[in-house]
Amino acid sequence: MAKARTLLGRLLTVVAILCASLCAVLLVGQFEQQVHRRRAELLLADVQSLELRKTSWKEAQIRIAKWGSNSKLDAPCDQHTCTLRISLDDWIYGIIFRPDMFTRLDDYLRWRFRLAYSEGPFMHVQKALLGLYVRAGAHPSRVVAIIGMRDGIVWNKGFWAIIATYARTDPGSVGAGYPLLASAETVPGFDAGSQVAPELALHPDYRIGSPSGCDTCIYGWTKYTPYADPADVHRLLQMDLSCLTRWLHPCLTQADIMPIPWSQHMADLSRIGEPDSQPACSPLLMEILGRDSPSIVTGQILAYRESGVSDGVQSGVVQRGVARVRALKRLKGVVDWNAGDIREVPVSSKWNSDLPQIRAGSQLILFDGSSPPQGMQIYMGQACPLLPLNEANLGFIKRGITQEYGPVPNMDGAAVPW
């Protein structure tokens, strides 16, 4: 009986020590996350204070000098172009997601004991620890800021937040839950593809949305060109970073972490109608095509022959015929097109639409909206499919071309590690 009481006492002591240790870890973690949140808010304010195409690189470096130990310059960096990346991780994020730590331990076990598995025990431990930590109300997180220079002026800036969250009422949540992501970043333009995004007719210099392929996360983004209105950029960069420390009511959706941009996104969706609707051709749309299409040429139609409905019916787009075109002038991209070259350009449309009316002798401005470029085409579902070549239209296209200045650094350094 005495031995049983002694054993029970020891077990209770161990349990008490474990509970005290867990409480200490949670208290330290909560304090550290509050500090991390304050630093993240300060970094976001620094990014918001920089005005694109106006703030000098020297002034920007002075404002962000305080982040020296957390920043690095991306290569290449010279007097013409340079990018500074600032990363802030909270305490537990830096421990759990230390590069290759758990993977190397699993690799050692696999080698030492000649085991075969795709996910080892240490990776399971990592997920279990993260799951317990998140379920207890903590939110391991990382924030990343990017500031880029072009010829001594700030030309791009962005901010990215990654937060581990868990929906306690969601029966589909497994293990550590899921990452909640929000990003705002500068882009040189938007992929024109076969269609111009309908919301660009409402505001041509920025977009708000979410990716279609993120099945294990919740992600909202805003993207804006350097020519966007500073007030719009400031609004698109607003994030509710209280999500980094919320306990009883954690942030679960895009509307939680980016409430102002996301509310506008919902309003935009109600205004544009059908998601695949194509804005009517207008001077604004011509400028957008000039900026966003990777390849543009002017050409004269020599002949057009119908080829009938070919493959592509399942996608809803079919090739109707082929136009024989003489190139007049290369405006952008397509280095293999020279004045006087004669090329065949496919003409396509939706399978249930009317056949295109293309006349020999007409002079048009032609686009390749795909990225990477796949070749000139005339798609009757695109904005401005048969754009006549005249002085006015050419002026709108050239105005858009001047706003495309090349690629900007992406946020790959903020990739989600789980």
HELIX and SHEET records of a PDB file:
HELIX    1   1 ALA A    2  SER A   49  1                                  48    
HELIX    2   2 TRP A   57  ARG A   63  1                                   7    
HELIX    3   3 ALA A   65  ASN A   70  5                                   6    
HELIX    4   4 TRP A   91  ILE A   96  1                                   6    
HELIX    5   5 MET A  101  ARG A  112  1                                  12    
HELIX    6   6 PRO A  121  ARG A  135  1                                  15    
HELIX    7   7 PRO A  198  ALA A  201  5                                   4    
HELIX    8   8 PRO A  230  LEU A  236  1                                   7    
HELIX    9   9 LEU A  241  LEU A  244  5                                   4    
HELIX   10  10 GLN A  254  ILE A  257  1                                   4    
HELIX   11  11 PRO A  259  ILE A  272  1                                  14    
HELIX   12  12 PRO A  283  ASP A  292  1                                  10    
HELIX   13  13 GLU A  391  ILE A  401  1                                  11    
HELIX   14  14 ASP A  412  ALA A  414  5                                   3    
SHEET    1   A 7 SER A  71  ASP A  74  0                                        
SHEET    2   A 7 THR A  81  ASP A  89 -1                                        
SHEET    3   A 7 SER A 141  ARG A 150 -1                                        
SHEET    4   A 7 ILE A 153  THR A 165 -1                                        
SHEET    5   A 7 TYR A 178  THR A 186 -1                                        
SHEET    6   A 7 ILE A 218  TYR A 224  1                                        
SHEET    7   A 7 TYR A 206  GLY A 209 -1                                        
SHEET    1   B 6 ILE A 378  TYR A 379  0                                        
SHEET    2   B 6 ILE A 342  LYS A 350  1                                        
SHEET    3   B 6 VAL A 317  LYS A 332 -1                                        
SHEET    4   B 6 SER A 295  GLU A 306 -1                                        
SHEET    5   B 6 GLN A 363  ASP A 368 -1                                        
SHEET    6   B 6 LEU A 387  PRO A 388 -1                                        
END                                                                             
